Amino acid sequence: MSNNRITQSVIVGLATLVAAISWSGLRNVLFENGNWIWPSLGFLILLVFLSLAWLLAESKPILLVTLIIVLVSFLLSFSFRLEYLTILFVAFLLFYFGSLKAIEEKKIRIKIQTSKILKRGLPYILTALSLIIASAYYFSPLAFKGQGQIEIPRSLFNIVIKPSFQLSKTFGISLSGEEKIEDVIYQTLNQEINKRSNPYKEYFPIGLSLGVFFAIKALSIPFMWIVILLSMLIFKILVSMGAVKIQERSVLKEVIEI
C-alpha cells in the first residue's frame, strides 16, 4: 500500500473516531449542561480531517463511506428518531455535495491551492452541522426549558424605567415608594407577556432552534477560516515529511488551428 493510501486511511479512521466523540460531547452539552468547548474542539478537528480527506481523496466510495459513518455515529449518541433520519438525510446530501465541489475544484486547478479548494466545500458541511445541532437542540431538555416562563431581564427593564422616573422628577412629580412601584410594574409586565404568549408556547422550541441554527451559521464563518488555516498547515507538514507527494502531469488539450 502506498504512503498516500496509508495516510488517507489513517485520516478516515481518525475522522470517524473524532465524529463519535464530538457527537457524544454535544449530547453532554444539550442533555447534561456540559461544556461547549470540548464538542467545539471536536468538530474543529473533524472538519480538519474531512478537509484533508478531500485533498487526498482518490476513491469516492471511501469518502462516501466516511461521510455516512460520521452521520450515523450521531444516532449512537442521540438514539434513533424518525425526525433525526430526515435531518441526517438532508445533511448527507449537503455533505456529499460539498465534498464533490471541493474535489472537483482540486481536479480543475493547475496548481494545488488549498484554501480555494476547501472554500468550495466547507460552507455546505458547516450548514449541515448547523442543521444537525439545531435539530438535536430541538429535542433536548434545553429547548423544553425555553417553554417555561418568559421574564424580561431586570437590567434591561431598569434601563427603560429609570429615565421615566427621572423625567417625572424633572416636572416636579415625586413618587413615594419608587422601588416598590418598579417591582409591581416589572411583575405585571412579565405576567401580561406570559398570559399573551400562552397560545404560542408550543412554537417556542422551533423559534429557539431556528435561532440556534442562525447563530451557529454566523459563528461558522470565522470557524471555517480556522479550519482552512489548520488544514493548510497540516497538509504542508505532510508534504514536507513525504507522506503526501505532489507531482506534475502534462495534460493533452484540443486546440483549433486554421
HELIX and SHEET records of a PDB file:
HELIX    1   1 ASN A    3  GLU A   32  1                                  30    
HELIX    2   2 ILE A   37  LEU A   56  1                                  20    
HELIX    3   3 LYS A   60  PHE A   78  1                                  19    
HELIX    4   4 LEU A   82  ILE A  108  1                                  27    
HELIX    5   5 THR A  114  TYR A  138  1                                  25    
HELIX    6   6 PRO A  141  LYS A  145  1                                   5    
HELIX    7   7 ARG A  154  THR A  170  1                                  17    
HELIX    8   8 GLU A  178  SER A  197  1                                  20    
HELIX    9   9 ASN A  198  TYR A  203  5                                   6    
HELIX   10  10 PHE A  204  MET A  241  1                                  38    
END                                                                             
